[in-house]
Amino acid sequence: MDPDTLDRRLAALERRLAHLETMLMNLSQLVERSQVDADSVKEGIKSWVTEYVSLRLQQLVPETCEHAPAPESGAGAVLPGTAVPCTEEVLRRLGRIPIPFVRQMVTQKVADTARAEGVALVDVTFFERAATF
């Protein structure tokens, strides 16, 4: 390669590097000026993910999804696999959860929360609060 070509290529490379350096400086100044609150960004992401998952679950678990009722023990309605009393509406809502392990996780969480709070009967209001992960 002749020296003139090498000098032109080197000069072009230096111009590009100078332009890149200018762009990086501008970007750095822009980042410094924008005061981003990391906690609010995290909360925004958490909120978005929660809303998205909720929407997807509503699409995957339609209201019409029903399962065979669990055999009754004769002592009134209880959360399946536990001795925690509940209303028939709570059992119906649990029955609409189509994925067995998810239904079991929700049941266990509600039962544990009911025991911890000393709730005598799990109703829909308590179920909706306790079933939230």
C-alpha positions as CSV (number, residue, x, y, z in Angstrom):
1,M,0.0,0.0,0.0
2,D,1.5,3.4,-0.9
3,P,2.0,6.1,1.7
4,D,-0.7,8.5,0.2
5,T,-3.4,5.8,0.4
6,L,-2.3,4.9,3.9
7,D,-2.4,8.6,5.0
8,R,-5.9,9.1,3.6
9,R,-7.2,6.0,5.3
10,L,-5.6,7.0,8.6
11,A,-7.1,10.5,8.3
12,A,-10.5,9.0,7.5
13,L,-10.2,6.7,10.5
14,E,-9.2,9.6,12.8
15,R,-12.3,11.6,11.6
16,R,-14.6,8.7,12.3
17,L,-13.0,8.2,15.8
18,A,-13.4,11.9,16.5
19,H,-17.1,11.8,15.4
20,L,-17.6,8.7,17.6
21,E,-15.9,10.4,20.6
22,T,-18.2,13.5,20.1
23,M,-21.3,11.2,20.0
24,L,-20.2,9.4,23.2
25,M,-19.6,12.7,25.0
26,N,-23.1,13.9,23.9
27,L,-24.6,10.7,25.1
28,S,-22.8,10.8,28.4
29,Q,-24.0,14.4,29.0
30,L,-27.5,13.3,28.1
31,V,-27.4,10.5,30.6
32,E,-26.0,12.7,33.3
33,R,-28.8,15.3,32.8
34,S,-31.6,12.7,32.9
35,Q,-32.0,11.9,36.6
36,V,-33.5,8.4,36.5
37,D,-35.0,7.1,39.7
38,A,-34.0,3.4,39.7
39,D,-36.7,2.5,42.2
40,S,-39.5,4.0,40.2
41,V,-38.2,2.2,37.0
42,K,-38.2,-1.1,38.9
43,E,-41.7,-0.5,40.2
44,G,-42.8,0.4,36.7
45,I,-41.4,-2.8,35.3
46,K,-42.9,-4.9,38.1
47,S,-46.3,-3.3,37.5
48,W,-46.1,-3.9,33.8
49,V,-45.0,-7.6,34.3
50,T,-47.8,-8.1,36.8
51,E,-50.4,-6.6,34.4
52,Y,-49.1,-8.6,31.5
53,V,-49.1,-11.9,33.4
54,S,-52.6,-11.2,34.7
55,L,-53.8,-10.5,31.2
56,R,-52.2,-13.6,29.8
57,L,-53.7,-15.7,32.6
58,Q,-57.2,-14.3,31.9
59,Q,-56.7,-15.3,28.3
60,L,-55.5,-18.8,29.3
61,V,-58.1,-19.3,32.0
62,P,-61.5,-18.4,30.6
63,E,-64.5,-18.1,32.9
64,T,-66.1,-21.2,31.3
65,C,-63.2,-23.5,32.4
66,E,-64.7,-25.9,34.9
67,H,-63.4,-29.0,36.6
68,A,-65.2,-31.9,38.2
69,P,-66.1,-31.0,41.8
70,A,-64.0,-32.6,44.5
71,P,-65.7,-35.2,46.6
72,E,-67.3,-33.7,49.6
73,S,-66.5,-34.9,53.1
74,G,-69.9,-34.1,54.5
75,A,-68.5,-31.4,56.9
76,G,-69.2,-28.5,54.6
77,A,-66.9,-26.9,52.0
78,V,-63.2,-27.0,52.7
79,L,-60.2,-26.0,50.7
80,P,-59.1,-29.2,48.8
81,G,-56.4,-31.1,50.7
82,T,-56.8,-29.0,53.8
83,A,-59.2,-28.7,56.8
84,V,-59.8,-25.0,56.2
85,P,-63.5,-24.2,55.7
86,C,-64.5,-22.1,52.7
87,T,-67.5,-21.0,50.8
88,E,-68.8,-22.8,47.7
89,E,-67.9,-19.8,45.6
90,V,-64.3,-20.2,46.6
91,L,-64.4,-23.8,45.5
92,R,-65.9,-22.8,42.2
93,R,-63.2,-20.2,41.6
94,L,-60.5,-22.8,42.5
95,G,-62.1,-25.2,40.1
96,R,-61.7,-22.7,37.2
97,I,-57.9,-22.9,37.5
98,P,-57.1,-25.4,34.7
99,I,-53.5,-26.2,35.7
100,P,-53.4,-28.6,38.6
101,F,-50.1,-27.5,40.2
102,V,-51.2,-23.9,40.0
103,R,-54.5,-24.7,41.6
104,Q,-52.7,-26.6,44.3
105,M,-50.2,-23.7,44.9
106,V,-53.1,-21.2,45.2
107,T,-55.0,-23.5,47.5
108,Q,-51.9,-23.9,49.7
109,K,-51.2,-20.2,49.8
110,V,-54.8,-19.3,50.8
111,A,-54.9,-22.1,53.4
112,D,-51.6,-20.9,54.9
113,T,-52.7,-17.3,55.0
114,A,-56.0,-18.3,56.6
115,R,-54.3,-20.3,59.3
116,A,-51.8,-17.5,59.9
117,E,-54.5,-14.8,60.2
118,G,-56.9,-17.1,62.2
119,V,-59.7,-16.9,59.6
120,A,-62.6,-19.2,60.4
121,L,-64.2,-19.2,56.9
122,V,-62.5,-18.3,53.6
123,D,-64.8,-16.2,51.6
124,V,-64.3,-14.6,48.2
125,T,-62.9,-11.4,49.5
126,F,-60.3,-13.1,51.6
127,F,-59.6,-15.6,48.8
128,E,-58.9,-12.8,46.3
129,R,-56.5,-11.1,48.7
130,A,-54.7,-14.2,49.9
131,A,-54.4,-15.8,46.4
132,T,-52.3,-12.9,45.2
133,F,-48.6,-13.8,44.9
